[in-house]
Amino acid sequence: MRAAGQRESQRMTIVDLTQDGRGVARTEGKIMFVEDALPGETVDVICLKRRRNHDEGRAVALIEAAADRVEPLCPHFGVCGGCSLQHLSGPGQRAAKQKVLLDNLQRIGQVEPATMFPPVTGPDAGYRRRARLGVRYVDKKGRVLVGFRERAKSYVADLDACPVLAPPADQLIHPLAELIGSLSIRRRLAQVEVSVAENRAALVLRVLDPPTVQDLERLEAFERVHNVDLYLQPKGPDTVRPLGGSATSLRFSLPEFDLEYEFLPTDFIQVNGALNRKMVSRAMELLAPEPGQRILDLFCGLGNFTLPIARLGAAAVGIEGDAALIDRARANAERNGLSAQAQFHPANLFEDCSDLPWLREPADAVFLDPPRAGAQEILPAVAQTGARRLVYVSCHPGTLARDAGILVSQHGFRLRGAGIMDMFPHTAHVESIALFERD
């Protein structure tokens, strides 16, 4: 007989993995999504939620483990929501993501790549140079918590360190919590944005009230002790300012192309620096820029791909909706001696751009790196440039699949190849790259 409030478990066999990293079991004609379970495993499961089309549960006992189950590298795994796949080996994670990509292409886009590219891989710890950490003063604990949110909850996870954050941020969780706990505005500090460059680390504190003189002294002491730069953000992104009025310029490099970029701590850069270098190299191999060619880079940001295209001799045209990023992309082109080879223009690529002069001119190739929403709106204009080669970097396999279907069925492209790039190890996030060509 079960005690009051105790849930009865049920033994299940896991047959698949969802796109968010949960195991899939089938029982009594219904699907159960199971946290902390992997394909091939036999587990005892308690049901957490019952829904019309599926149930949701959690594994409470592992009866038979999968061959690719591993010990999580972080003691907070299972509570912290920052990672969902630390119990699955690296090769297992990449195989699962490759399967998600292929399933989406076939099911949504109704296309299949002629070739599956081998995964682009990098380090699986200390890789995350950009992150947004929650901050909360918890009365019951009498202290501040800093970290990612708990899994499927709004609470901030109780962390002391984070092995996926790039050094020195990985060891700053506990010192940050102590610092914020010592401030008069500890209940009015909402988040910390982490930005780790190759030369310096920056932390942007979202402050809802101005710090006192004593608070500022403590913040300045933290900067000195930990050799980082602190920024304060009282309102929107345009209010971000260095604590002391000035700070070291943040930089990252692409050594293969002899390029160095400067950026601000709130600018978008690829989260995984080591993987970004390999991703740009893979993209240039597929795009194959040559002198005399004109290549469009749409959603170009700081010029992460635009400047390598220019360095390889093609005339590169970068387009981005954020005018401030365009200004910094131009400055980076000048810094690297590529102002004549790389042009940048601001434009909203989710609106009709067909009348803009940079899109009316012919192009030999097009590079796309859109946000999660994809590039559906700009595809007709891209097709009209006459480009015969298109390389698409995607952070969402569903919108890539949708756009791949459009390119193939409506604009005469063929999907030559696709593959994943493991930008976010231990998470279910799928970053991918695809090559399209037409005669």
C-alpha positions, 0 to 999 in steps of 0.5 A: 500500500502506498503512503499518502502523496506517494506516486506509484512507478511503472517500468518502461522501455525507452525507445527514442529521444525527444528534441528537448532531450527526454526519453520516449516510452509507449504504454497502453497506446499512449506516449510518455516523455521521460526526464533523465532516460535514454533510448534502450534503457529500462527505467521505473517512471513516475507520472508527473503530468497527464495530457490529452496526447501524451504524459510526462514523467521522470525516471526514478530508478535505472534498471538497465542502462544504455551503453552510451550513458555517462556520469554527468560532469556537473553535480547540479545536473538534473536540477539546473536547467542549463543542460539536459544531456550530460548523462549522454556521451558526446558521440551519443549527443551528436548522433541524436542531434544529427537525427533531429536535423534529418527528421526535420528536413524529411518531415517538414521540408520533405527534402533529404540531403545528398550527403550528411556532413560529419559533425563539427565538434569542439570542447564539451566543457568550459565552452560557453563564453556568453550566458544570461544568469538569473539572480534572486535573493531567497528569504528562506535561505537568507542569501542570493542565488546566481545561476541558470533557472531550474529545470522546467521552473522559474526558480534560480538554481542553487549553484556554486560553479558551472563547468560549461561556462568559459573561464573565469566565469565558470568559477565566479558563480559563488563570488558573484552571489556573495558580492550581490548579497552584500549590496543594498540593492540585492533584491533589485538586481535581476540578472547577470549577463556574461561575456568572455572574450579572448582578452577579458571577461565582462559581466553586465549587471541588470540593476533596477535601482541605482547602487549606493556609494558603498555598493560601488566600492564593493563592485570596484573591489570585485573587479580588481580581485577577479580581474574582470570588467563590470557594467551596469544596465539600469534600463534597456540595452542602450543604457549599458555602461562600464562601472568606472566609465571605461573598460577594456575592449573585448576581442575574439579572433579567427586565426585561420583568416588573420582576423580580429574582432572587437565587440561590446559585452551585449553584442551577439557573438557565437556562444562557443568560441572554439566551435565558431572557428571551426564553423567559419572554416567549414562554411568557407569550404562550402561557400568557396569564395573566389576573387571576382565573385560577389557574395551576400552575407545576410543576417551578418551581425558583426561580420563573423562570416563576411570578413572571412569571405572578403579575406578570401578575395570575394566582394562581400556584402553584409546585411543586418537589421541592427544598425549598431552591429553594422557600425561595429562590423564596418569598424572591424572591416577597417581594423582588418584592412578590408573596408574596400572588400567588405561593405555593410548595410542595415536592412530589416530582412523580415520585410520586402527588400526586393527594391534595395540596390544591394539585392537587385545586383547579381550575386554568385553566392549567398550566405544565410545565418538567420535567427530562430525565425529563419529566412523565409521572407528573404528567400524570393529575393535571394533566388532573384540574385541568380546565385547558384550556391547558398550556404545556410547556418541555422540555430533551429532545425524546424525553420531550416527544414521549412526554408529548405523545402521552399528553396528546393520546391520553389526556387530550383535549388538542390540540397547537396549536404547538411550536418550538425555543429555541436555549438551547445554540448550537453543541451538539446540545441541543434546548430546546423549547416546546409549547402544548396546548389542550382544549375 
